[in-house]
Amino acid sequence: MSRFQYQKQSHKPSGFLLSVCVFLAVTVIFVQGLSSLSDSTKRRQKESLENAITRSVTYCYAVEGVYPENLDYLKKNYGLAYDEDSFFVDYHVVGSNVLPDITIIEKGD
Protein backbone atom coordinates (compact mmCIF):
# COMPACT_ATOMS: atom_id res chain seq x y z
CA MET A 1 0.00 0.00 0.00
CA SER A 2 1.46 3.33 -0.97
CA ARG A 3 1.63 6.15 1.40
CA PHE A 4 -0.84 8.26 -0.64
CA GLN A 5 -3.43 5.61 -1.07
CA TYR A 6 -6.73 6.40 0.60
CA GLN A 7 -7.95 3.82 3.02
CA LYS A 8 -11.52 3.96 4.26
CA GLN A 9 -11.76 4.33 7.98
CA SER A 10 -14.80 3.02 9.75
CA HIS A 11 -16.30 5.61 12.02
CA LYS A 12 -17.56 4.17 15.22
CA PRO A 13 -20.20 6.46 16.64
CA SER A 14 -20.51 4.32 19.75
CA GLY A 15 -18.40 6.72 21.86
CA PHE A 16 -20.42 9.72 20.74
CA LEU A 17 -23.69 7.83 21.14
CA LEU A 18 -22.71 6.73 24.62
CA SER A 19 -21.90 10.34 25.57
CA VAL A 20 -25.28 11.54 24.30
CA CYS A 21 -27.10 8.79 26.21
CA VAL A 22 -25.27 9.61 29.44
CA PHE A 23 -26.01 13.33 28.96
CA LEU A 24 -29.72 12.63 28.39
CA ALA A 25 -29.88 10.33 31.42
CA VAL A 26 -28.25 12.96 33.66
CA THR A 27 -30.62 15.62 32.29
CA VAL A 28 -33.70 13.47 32.99
CA ILE A 29 -32.52 12.72 36.53
CA PHE A 30 -31.84 16.44 37.12
CA VAL A 31 -35.31 17.46 35.91
CA GLN A 32 -36.97 14.79 38.06
CA GLY A 33 -34.99 16.03 41.06
CA LEU A 34 -36.15 19.60 40.47
CA SER A 35 -39.75 18.45 40.16
CA SER A 36 -39.49 16.48 43.39
CA LEU A 37 -37.94 19.47 45.15
CA SER A 38 -40.74 21.72 43.90
CA ASP A 39 -43.41 19.30 45.15
CA SER A 40 -41.69 19.08 48.53
CA THR A 41 -41.53 22.88 48.79
CA LYS A 42 -45.24 23.25 47.95
CA ARG A 43 -46.12 20.64 50.57
CA ARG A 44 -44.08 22.50 53.20
CA GLN A 45 -45.68 25.82 52.22
CA LYS A 46 -49.14 24.29 52.64
CA GLU A 47 -48.23 22.87 56.06
CA SER A 48 -46.83 26.25 57.10
CA LEU A 49 -50.02 27.99 55.97
CA GLU A 50 -52.15 25.51 57.90
CA ASN A 51 -50.11 26.16 61.03
CA ALA A 52 -50.24 29.95 60.57
CA ILE A 53 -54.02 30.00 60.14
CA THR A 54 -54.59 27.67 63.08
CA ARG A 55 -52.27 29.75 65.26
CA SER A 56 -53.96 33.02 64.22
CA VAL A 57 -57.48 31.64 64.76
CA THR A 58 -56.56 30.24 68.17
CA TYR A 59 -54.81 33.44 69.22
CA CYS A 60 -57.79 35.53 68.14
CA TYR A 61 -60.11 33.31 70.19
CA ALA A 62 -57.82 33.55 73.22
CA VAL A 63 -57.64 37.36 73.01
CA GLU A 64 -61.19 38.23 71.92
CA GLY A 65 -63.25 35.27 73.13
CA VAL A 66 -64.70 34.57 69.67
CA TYR A 67 -63.37 33.05 66.51
CA PRO A 68 -62.79 35.47 63.61
CA GLU A 69 -65.62 35.90 61.13
CA ASN A 70 -63.41 35.61 58.06
CA LEU A 71 -59.85 35.47 56.77
CA ASP A 72 -59.81 39.19 56.03
CA TYR A 73 -60.18 39.85 59.75
CA LEU A 74 -57.12 37.68 60.43
CA LYS A 75 -55.17 39.43 57.67
CA LYS A 76 -56.05 42.89 58.94
CA ASN A 77 -55.76 42.36 62.70
CA TYR A 78 -53.39 39.45 63.15
CA GLY A 79 -50.98 39.82 60.23
CA LEU A 80 -51.93 36.65 58.38
CA ALA A 81 -50.35 36.67 54.92
CA TYR A 82 -50.06 33.95 52.29
CA ASP A 83 -49.66 33.50 48.55
CA GLU A 84 -53.23 33.69 47.26
CA ASP A 85 -52.06 32.76 43.76
CA SER A 86 -50.81 29.39 45.03
CA PHE A 87 -53.44 28.49 47.64
CA PHE A 88 -57.19 28.80 48.02
CA VAL A 89 -58.40 28.90 51.63
CA ASP A 90 -62.01 28.00 52.33
CA TYR A 91 -62.90 29.46 55.72
CA HIS A 92 -66.36 28.50 56.97
CA VAL A 93 -67.61 29.82 60.30
CA VAL A 94 -69.97 27.51 62.18
CA GLY A 95 -70.45 29.74 65.24
CA SER A 96 -68.60 32.35 67.28
CA ASN A 97 -67.50 29.77 69.82
CA VAL A 98 -66.91 26.83 67.44
CA LEU A 99 -63.61 26.34 65.63
CA PRO A 100 -64.15 27.32 61.96
CA ASP A 101 -63.90 24.72 59.22
CA ILE A 102 -60.71 25.55 57.31
CA THR A 103 -59.78 23.87 54.03
CA ILE A 104 -56.64 24.73 52.09
CA ILE A 105 -56.47 23.78 48.43
CA GLU A 106 -53.34 24.08 46.33
CA LYS A 107 -54.06 25.87 43.07
CA GLY A 108 -52.74 24.37 39.86
CA ASP A 109 -50.10 26.13 37.79
N, CA, C and O of each residue as an XYZ file, in Angstrom:
436
protein
N       0.848     -1.153      0.000
C       0.000      0.000      0.000
C       0.904      1.229      0.000
O       1.829      1.336      0.805
N       0.623      2.141     -0.905
C       1.460      3.333     -0.966
C       1.014      4.320      0.097
O      -0.076      4.246      0.663
N       1.909      5.226      0.323
C       1.633      6.155      1.404
C       0.542      7.145      1.036
O      -0.002      7.778      1.941
N       0.189      7.320     -0.211
C      -0.839      8.265     -0.637
C      -2.164      7.585     -0.966
O      -3.118      8.233     -1.397
N      -2.206      6.328     -0.766
C      -3.431      5.611     -1.074
C      -4.443      5.847      0.047
O      -4.113      5.794      1.231
N      -5.655      6.102     -0.355
C      -6.725      6.402      0.595
C      -7.308      5.105      1.126
O      -7.698      4.224      0.359
N      -7.361      5.001      2.410
C      -7.945      3.821      3.025
C      -9.173      4.267      3.814
O      -9.101      5.195      4.620
N     -10.277      3.611      3.580
C     -11.516      3.959      4.258
C     -11.390      3.611      5.734
O     -10.978      2.515      6.114
N     -11.762      4.585      6.538
C     -11.764      4.329      7.978
C     -13.207      4.161      8.414
O     -14.090      4.903      7.985
N     -13.430      3.199      9.251
C     -14.800      3.015      9.747
C     -14.974      3.918     10.967
O     -14.201      3.870     11.924
N     -15.993      4.720     10.896
C     -16.304      5.614     12.016
C     -17.205      4.877     12.992
O     -18.268      4.372     12.630
N     -16.766      4.830     14.194
C     -17.558      4.166     15.220
C     -18.227      5.240     16.085
O     -17.580      5.868     16.923
N     -19.503      5.435     15.873
C     -20.203      6.456     16.642
C     -20.554      6.005     18.059
O     -21.226      6.736     18.787
N     -20.124      4.851     18.447
C     -20.510      4.322     19.749
C     -20.042      5.223     20.902
O     -20.765      5.372     21.887
N     -18.870      5.816     20.804
C     -18.400      6.721     21.860
C     -19.245      7.971     21.941
O     -19.599      8.420     23.032
N     -19.572      8.536     20.787
C     -20.423      9.720     20.743
C     -21.831      9.381     21.226
O     -22.426     10.124     22.007
N     -22.352      8.257     20.757
C     -23.687      7.829     21.139
C     -23.775      7.580     22.642
O     -24.762      7.937     23.284
N     -22.750      6.973     23.182
C     -22.713      6.732     24.622
C     -22.710      8.055     25.394
O     -23.401      8.184     26.404
N     -21.942      9.028     24.924
C     -21.901     10.337     25.575
C     -23.264     11.014     25.544
O     -23.691     11.598     26.541
N     -23.942     10.941     24.422
C     -25.279     11.537     24.296
C     -26.260     10.850     25.238
O     -27.064     11.516     25.891
N     -26.200      9.538     25.312
C     -27.101      8.794     26.206
C     -26.854      9.153     27.666
O     -27.802      9.348     28.426
N     -25.599      9.242     28.059
C     -25.270      9.613     29.440
C     -25.754     11.028     29.732
O     -26.301     11.286     30.804
N     -25.557     11.953     28.781
C     -26.015     13.332     28.964
C     -27.530     13.385     29.140
O     -28.033     14.076     30.025
N     -28.260     12.647     28.286
C     -29.720     12.628     28.390
C     -30.179     12.019     29.714
O     -31.125     12.513     30.328
N     -29.524     10.963     30.150
C     -29.885     10.332     31.415
C     -29.665     11.289     32.582
O     -30.512     11.388     33.469
N     -28.545     11.990     32.587
C     -28.254     12.957     33.656
C     -29.272     14.090     33.619
O     -29.724     14.548     34.668
N     -29.635     14.545     32.431
C     -30.623     15.615     32.293
C     -31.981     15.185     32.838
O     -32.627     15.944     33.561
N     -32.416     13.982     32.500
C     -33.698     13.469     32.991
C     -33.687     13.361     34.514
O     -34.656     13.749     35.166
N     -32.624     12.848     35.075
C     -32.518     12.724     36.534
C     -32.540     14.101     37.190
O     -33.164     14.276     38.237
N     -31.870     15.076     36.588
C     -31.843     16.441     37.117
C     -33.242     17.058     37.108
O     -33.653     17.673     38.092
N     -33.964     16.900     36.020
C     -35.311     17.463     35.907
C     -36.251     16.796     36.908
O     -37.074     17.473     37.523
N     -36.142     15.495     37.080
C     -36.967     14.791     38.056
C     -36.652     15.265     39.474
O     -37.553     15.392     40.302
N     -35.383     15.523     39.750
C     -34.989     16.031     41.060
C     -35.573     17.405     41.330
O     -36.040     17.679     42.435
N     -35.550     18.273     40.320
C     -36.145     19.602     40.472
C     -37.646     19.513     40.704
O     -38.189     20.246     41.531
N     -38.311     18.636     39.995
C     -39.749     18.451     40.160
C     -40.068     17.951     41.564
O     -41.011     18.425     42.198
N     -39.296     17.014     42.038
C     -39.490     16.484     43.385
C     -39.257     17.565     44.436
O     -39.996     17.656     45.416
N     -38.236     18.376     44.227
C     -37.940     19.470     45.153
C     -39.077     20.486     45.166
O     -39.440     20.995     46.227
N     -39.634     20.781     44.009
C     -40.743     21.722     43.897
C     -41.972     21.187     44.630
O     -42.640     21.932     45.346
N     -42.271     19.907     44.456
C     -43.406     19.300     45.154
C     -43.211     19.344     46.661
O     -44.145     19.637     47.408
N     -42.005     19.054     47.099
C     -41.694     19.084     48.527
C     -41.850     20.494     49.096
O     -42.360     20.668     50.202
N     -41.414     21.490     48.341
C     -41.526     22.879     48.790
C     -42.985     23.289     48.894
O     -43.376     23.927     49.872
N     -43.798     22.934     47.904
C     -45.235     23.250     47.946
C     -45.899     22.601     49.159
O     -46.723     23.224     49.830
N     -45.542     21.365     49.433
C     -46.118     20.644     50.568
C     -45.757     21.346     51.884
O     -46.595     21.486     52.775
N     -44.505     21.783     51.990
C     -44.082     22.503     53.203
C     -44.784     23.853     53.327
O     -45.151     24.266     54.427
N     -44.972     24.541     52.198
C     -45.685     25.822     52.221
C     -47.123     25.629     52.698
O     -47.636     26.432     53.477
N     -47.766     24.571     52.231
C     -49.143     24.289     52.643
C     -49.207     23.988     54.137
O     -50.093     24.487     54.832
N     -48.280     23.180     54.633
C     -48.232     22.874     56.064
C     -48.000     24.137     56.882
O     -48.619     24.325     57.929
N     -47.121     24.992     56.413
C     -46.830     26.249     57.099
C     -48.067     27.151     57.130
O     -48.346     27.793     58.143
N     -48.798     27.197     56.030
C     -50.024     27.994     55.969
C     -51.072     27.442     56.921
O     -51.749     28.203     57.612
N     -51.208     26.126     56.960
C     -52.154     25.506     57.897
C     -51.817     25.890     59.337
O     -52.698     26.248     60.118
N     -50.542     25.809     59.672
C     -50.111     26.163     61.031
C     -50.348     27.636     61.335
O     -50.787     27.979     62.432
N     -50.063     28.510     60.370
C     -50.238     29.951     60.568
C     -51.706     30.302     60.778
O     -52.033     31.106     61.650
N     -52.585     29.708     59.991
C     -54.020     29.996     60.141
C     -54.531     29.464     61.471
O     -55.260     30.158     62.179
N     -54.160     28.253     61.809
C     -54.594     27.671     63.079
C     -54.100     28.502     64.255
O     -54.845     28.754     65.202
N     -52.849     28.924     64.190
C     -52.273     29.750     65.256
C     -53.001     31.089     65.363
O     -53.311     31.540     66.465
N     -53.275     31.724     64.223
C     -53.958     33.018     64.225
C     -55.392     32.900     64.739
O     -55.849     33.743     65.511
N     -56.097     31.857     64.312
C     -57.475     31.639     64.760
C     -57.507     31.392     66.262
O     -58.342     31.956     66.968
N     -56.614     30.564     66.745
C     -56.555     30.243     68.168
C     -56.179     31.466     68.991
O     -56.755     31.703     70.053
N     -55.230     32.229     68.515
C     -54.809     33.437     69.224
C     -55.949     34.456     69.285
O     -56.176     35.079     70.321
N     -56.655     34.620     68.179
C     -57.795     35.530     68.136
C     -58.849     35.098     69.148
O     -59.412     35.936     69.852
N     -59.118     33.811     69.228
C     -60.106     33.308     70.187
C     -59.647     33.548     71.627
O     -60.445     33.900     72.495
N     -58.348     33.351     71.863
C     -57.816     33.552     73.220
C     -57.896     35.020     73.630
O     -58.177     35.319     74.790
N     -57.654     35.935     72.700
C     -57.643     37.363     73.011
C     -59.056     37.948     73.053
O     -59.388     38.711     73.960
N     -59.886     37.588     72.068
C     -61.188     38.229     71.922
C     -62.358     37.400     72.422
O     -63.446     37.941     72.616
N     -62.170     36.122     72.635
C     -63.245     35.267     73.129
C     -64.175     34.737     72.042
O     -65.117     34.002     72.340
N     -63.926     35.093     70.810
C     -64.702     34.575     69.668
C     -63.745     34.268     68.523
O     -62.662     34.843     68.413
N     -64.181     33.349     67.682
C     -63.374     33.051     66.508
C     -63.617     34.131     65.450
O     -64.712     34.691     65.380
N     -62.608     34.425     64.629
C     -62.785     35.473     63.613
C     -63.857     35.094     62.587
O     -64.057     33.922     62.267
N     -64.536     36.124     62.086
C     -65.623     35.905     61.133
C     -65.128     35.461     59.756
O     -65.802     34.704     59.058
N     -63.937     35.942     59.376
C     -63.411     35.608     58.055
C     -61.890     35.761     58.029
O     -61.282     36.219     58.996
N     -61.299     35.375     56.920
C     -59.846     35.468     56.773
C     -59.375     36.909     56.702
O     -58.279     37.231     57.162
N     -60.199     37.781     56.124
C     -59.812     39.195     56.028
C     -59.569     39.795     57.407
O     -58.681     40.629     57.583
N     -60.365     39.364     58.383
C     -60.185     39.848     59.754
C     -58.814     39.416     60.285
O     -58.122     40.191     60.945
N     -58.435     38.178     59.988
C     -57.120     37.682     60.425
C     -55.997     38.421     59.710
O     -54.970     38.728     60.315
N     -56.187     38.704     58.438
C     -55.170     39.428     57.675
C     -54.985     40.839     58.229
O     -53.861     41.310     58.402
N     -56.098     41.498     58.501
C     -56.055     42.894     58.940
C     -55.561     43.034     60.386
O     -54.749     43.911     60.681
N     -56.042     42.184     61.275
C     -55.763     42.360     62.704
C     -54.674     41.463     63.275
O     -54.121     41.762     64.334
N     -54.362     40.384     62.599
C     -53.388     39.446     63.150
C     -52.219     39.166     62.209
O     -51.401     38.287     62.481
N     -52.136     39.900     61.116
C     -50.975     39.822     60.232
C     -50.866     38.560     59.406
O     -49.776     38.221     58.946
N     -51.975     37.849     59.205
C     -51.929     36.650     58.376
C     -51.651     37.055     56.930
O     -52.315     37.937     56.387
N     -50.681     36.414     56.322
C     -50.345     36.670     54.918
C     -49.963     35.347     54.267
O     -49.276     34.521     54.868
N     -50.414     35.158     53.042
C     -50.056     33.955     52.290
C     -50.184     34.240     50.799
O     -50.764     35.248     50.395
N     -49.645     33.355     50.000
C     -49.656     33.496     48.549
C     -51.011     33.044     48.007
O     -51.259     31.848     47.852
N     -51.878     34.006     47.723
C     -53.225     33.693     47.262
C     -53.242     33.145     45.833
O     -54.237     32.560     45.406
N     -52.160     33.329     45.103
C     -52.059     32.764     43.758
C     -51.754     31.261     43.801
O     -52.031     30.537     42.846
N     -51.180     30.805     44.919
C     -50.807     29.393     45.035
C     -51.806     28.570     45.842
O     -51.921     27.361     45.643
N     -52.536     29.227     46.760
C     -53.436     28.493     47.638
C     -54.797     29.164     47.732
O     -54.904     30.389     47.773
N     -55.841     28.330     47.764
C     -57.190     28.802     48.019
C     -57.554     28.328     49.423
O     -57.411     27.147     49.742
N     -58.023     29.250     50.258
C     -58.399     28.898     51.625
C     -59.905     29.066     51.762
O     -60.436     30.163     51.594
N     -60.582     27.972     52.066
C     -62.015     28.002     52.334
C     -62.190     28.089     53.846
O     -61.809     27.178     54.581
N     -62.763     29.180     54.291
C     -62.902     29.458     55.722
C     -64.392     29.555     56.005
O     -65.050     30.514     55.600
N     -64.918     28.557     56.701
C     -66.355     28.499     56.968
C     -66.608     28.563     58.468
O     -66.183     27.691     59.226
N     -67.312     29.621     58.880
C     -67.614     29.815     60.297
C     -68.893     29.064     60.648
O     -69.917     29.203     59.979
N     -68.812     28.267     61.710
C     -69.967     27.514     62.183
C     -70.680     28.307     63.279
O     -71.910     28.341     63.329
N     -69.917     28.929     64.137
C     -70.450     29.743     65.235
C     -69.316     30.502     65.885
O     -68.147     30.185     65.662
N     -69.648     31.511     66.694
C     -68.603     32.352     67.276
C     -67.739     31.611     68.290
O     -66.612     32.016     68.574
N     -68.282     30.513     68.835
C     -67.497     29.765     69.819
C     -67.135     28.352     69.342
O     -66.754     27.497     70.142
N     -67.257     28.122     68.040
C     -66.911     26.830     67.445
C     -65.776     27.057     66.440
O     -65.834     27.966     65.612
N     -64.762     26.224     66.529
C     -63.614     26.341     65.626
C     -64.083     26.296     64.178
O     -64.774     25.356     63.787
N     -63.719     27.297     63.372
C     -64.147     27.322     61.962
C     -63.609     26.125     61.180
O     -62.574     25.549     61.518
N     -64.334     25.777     60.140
C     -63.902     24.717     59.222
C     -62.969     25.360     58.200
O     -63.398     26.222     57.433
N     -61.712     24.958     58.176
C     -60.715     25.554     57.307
C     -60.187     24.489     56.355
O     -59.702     23.442     56.783
N     -60.289     24.770     55.054
C     -59.775     23.867     54.032
C     -58.810     24.642     53.145
O     -59.136     25.722     52.652
N     -57.639     24.091     52.948
C     -56.638     24.726     52.094
C     -56.439     23.873     50.865
O     -56.150     22.680     50.956
N     -56.599     24.503     49.701
C     -56.469     23.785     48.435
C     -55.346     24.435     47.634
O     -55.307     25.653     47.461
N     -54.448     23.605     47.156
C     -53.336     24.080     46.334
C     -53.853     24.326     44.914
O     -54.442     23.441     44.293
N     -53.622     25.535     44.415
C     -54.061     25.868     43.074
C     -53.078     25.286     42.070
O     -51.879     25.198     42.336
N     -53.596     24.890     40.917
C     -52.743     24.371     39.860
C     -52.017     25.484     39.154
O     -52.439     26.640     39.194
N     -50.904     25.130     38.496
C     -50.105     26.127     37.789
C     -50.722     26.532     36.493
O     -50.166     27.367     35.779
